[in-house]
């Protein structure tokens, strides 16, 4: 999303930004057009209408939305085909309404922040300061609420269960996500090639329904 005045989901901006993207990519169609966040200054009907026009014109294959709540998603059913929200063992808000809506209407769901800013990797310990360059050393505010003894206990147990599966905590946390319906993929942001390895290993860690439920119970 551009900064400054050029922001939001007004129809003219949606069309302008898509045309700009098509030119830069050198294509005539994008598979999915995903909005980053709701725009309180533009009526949803106008945004959805513009998206529907682009799909009808063949310039967009499908429309998705990120950082969306159940009320907006419900109003956008018929246009939205995909949702991208935060979801992990440490952020379960999507389970309340958004995931059930996706499952009911056959929408795809792609979690971002699947490792909760690194917390589910086991790198943050109750008895150690965050490593320099980590999120907790550079931008801790979104995660300060996780500095709780109950969370540290849950992370310890996650590590023990991961070891029993022969993997690390990050791999098991990602395998738990893959076991959730309707999750079809996760958004990962590896800064180095080895950071991608837990996501690849997680694909080969099948969890039973009982194991999936037990992992969820650890974090309450």
C-alpha positions in Angstrom: 0.0 0.0 0.0 1.4 3.4 -0.9 2.1 6.0 1.8 0.8 9.5 2.1 -2.3 10.6 0.4 -2.6 7.6 -1.9 -4.1 5.1 0.4 -7.4 3.3 1.2 -9.8 1.2 -0.8 -11.7 3.7 -2.9 -12.7 2.2 -6.3 -10.5 4.6 -8.3 -7.4 3.7 -6.2 -8.1 0.0 -6.5 -8.2 0.3 -10.2 -5.2 2.5 -10.4 -3.1 0.4 -8.2 -4.0 -2.8 -10.1 -3.1 -1.2 -13.5 0.2 -0.1 -12.0 0.9 -3.6 -10.8 0.0 -5.2 -14.1 2.4 -2.9 -15.9 5.3 -3.6 -13.5 4.7 -7.3 -13.6 4.2 -7.4 -17.4 1.0 -9.4 -17.1 -2.6 -8.9 -18.0 -4.1 -10.7 -15.0 -3.2 -11.4 -11.4 -4.4 -14.6 -9.7 -5.4 -12.8 -6.5 -6.0 -9.2 -5.4 -5.6 -9.0 -1.7 -6.5 -5.9 0.4 -4.1 -5.2 3.2 -6.6 -3.8 5.7 -10.2 -2.5 5.9 -10.7 1.2 4.9 -13.1 2.9 7.3 -13.4 5.9 5.0 -14.8 4.0 2.0 -18.1 2.2 2.1 -17.5 -1.6 1.8 -20.0 -1.8 -1.0 -17.9 0.5 -3.2 -14.8 -1.5 -2.6 -16.5 -4.8 -3.3 -18.1 -3.4 -6.4 -14.8 -2.3 -7.8 -13.3 -5.7 -7.1 -16.2 -7.5 -8.8 -15.7 -5.4 -11.9 -12.1 -6.3 -12.1 -12.9 -10.0 -11.7 -15.6 -9.7 -14.5 -13.0 -7.9 -16.7 -10.6 -10.8 -16.3 -7.9 -8.7 -14.7 -8.2 -10.4 -11.3 -8.7 -14.1 -10.7 -9.9 -13.9 -7.1 -10.2 -11.4 -4.3 -9.0 -11.8 -0.8 -8.8 -9.7 2.4 -6.2 -9.4 5.2 -6.7 -8.2 8.8 -10.4 -8.6 8.4 -13.1 -9.3 11.0 -16.1 -11.5 10.8 -18.6 -8.7 10.2 -16.8 -7.3 7.2 -16.1 -10.8 5.9 -19.8 -11.7 6.2 -20.7 -8.6 4.2 -18.2 -9.4 1.6 -19.2 -13.1 1.0 -19.6 -13.5 -2.7 -16.6 -11.3 -3.5 -14.0 -12.5 -1.0 -12.5 -15.9 -1.7 -9.6 -15.8 0.7 -8.7 -14.5 4.1 -5.2 -13.7 5.4 -5.2 -13.0 9.2 -2.9 -13.5 12.1 -3.2 -17.0 13.5 -1.0 -19.2 15.7 -1.0 -21.2 18.9 -0.4 -17.8 20.6 -3.1 -15.9 18.6 -6.3 -17.8 18.4 -8.8 -14.9 17.7 -9.5 -16.2 14.2 -11.1 -19.3 15.7 -14.0 -17.4 17.2 -15.8 -16.3 14.1 -13.5 -15.8 11.0 -12.3 -19.4 10.6 -15.9 -20.9 11.0 -17.1 -18.5 8.4 -14.3 -19.5 6.0 -15.1 -23.2 6.6 -18.8 -22.7 6.1 -18.4 -20.9 2.8 -15.4 -22.7 1.4 -13.0 -19.7 1.7 -9.2 -20.3 1.8 -7.4 -19.1 4.9 -3.7 -18.2 5.0 -2.3 -17.3 8.5 0.4 -14.7 8.8 2.7 -14.4 11.9 2.4 -18.2 12.3 5.3 -18.2 14.9 4.1 -15.2 16.8 7.1 -13.0 16.1 9.5 -15.9 16.9 7.9 -16.8 20.3 6.9 -20.2 19.1 10.5 -21.0 18.0 11.6 -21.3 21.6 14.2 -18.5 21.2 12.7 -16.3 24.0 13.4 -17.7 27.5 12.2 -16.5 30.9 15.8 -16.4 32.1 17.6 -14.8 29.2 17.5 -11.4 27.5 16.4 -11.3 23.8 19.2 -11.7 21.3 20.3 -8.5 19.6 18.5 -8.1 16.3 15.5 -10.1 17.4 12.0 -8.7 17.3 11.8 -8.5 21.1 15.0 -6.4 21.1 13.9 -4.1 18.2 10.1 -4.0 18.3 8.9 -5.6 21.4 5.6 -3.8 21.9 3.2 -6.2 20.1 4.6 -9.1 22.1 5.0 -7.7 25.6 1.8 -9.4 26.7 3.5 -12.8 26.1 6.0 -12.2 28.9 4.0 -14.3 31.3 5.0 -17.3 33.3 2.0 -19.3 31.9 3.3 -18.6 28.4 6.8 -19.7 29.3 5.5 -22.9 30.8 3.4 -23.6 27.7 6.5 -22.9 25.5 8.5 -25.4 27.5 5.8 -28.0 27.1 5.7 -27.3 23.3 9.4 -27.9 23.2 9.1 -31.2 25.0 6.3 -32.4 22.7 8.3 -31.3 19.6 11.3 -33.3 20.8 9.0 -36.3 21.2 8.2 -35.9 17.5 11.9 -35.5 16.6 11.5 -31.9 15.6 11.9 -28.4 17.0 9.2 -26.1 18.5 8.8 -24.0 15.3 8.2 -27.1 13.2 5.5 -28.5 15.6 3.8 -25.1 15.8 3.6 -24.9 12.1 2.4 -28.5 11.8 -0.4 -27.6 14.2 -1.5 -24.8 11.8 -1.4 -27.2 8.8 -3.8 -29.4 10.8 -6.4 -26.7 11.1 -9.3 -26.4 8.7 -9.5 -24.4 6.4 -5.8 -23.5 6.6 -4.2 -24.3 3.3 -0.8 -22.5 3.6 1.0 -20.3 5.9 2.9 -17.0 5.3 6.5 -17.3 6.4 9.2 -14.6 6.2 12.6 -16.4 6.2 15.5 -14.0 6.3 17.9 -16.9 5.7 17.4 -20.2 3.8 17.6 -22.2 7.0 14.6 -20.2 8.4 12.5 -22.0 5.8 13.3 -25.4 7.0 10.7 -25.7 9.9 7.9 -24.9 7.4 9.1 -27.6 5.1 9.6 -30.1 7.9 6.1 -29.3 9.2 4.5 -30.7 6.0 5.8 -34.1 7.1 4.6 -34.0 10.7 1.0 -35.4 10.6 -0.9 -34.8 13.8 -3.9 -36.7 15.0 -7.0 -34.8 16.1 -6.1 -35.6 19.7 -2.6 -34.3 19.4 -3.9 -31.1 17.7 -6.4 -30.5 20.5 -3.7 -31.2 23.2 -1.4 -28.6 21.7 -4.2 -26.1 21.7 -5.0 -26.8 25.3 -1.4 -26.2 26.3 -1.8 -22.5 25.5 -5.4 -22.3 26.8 
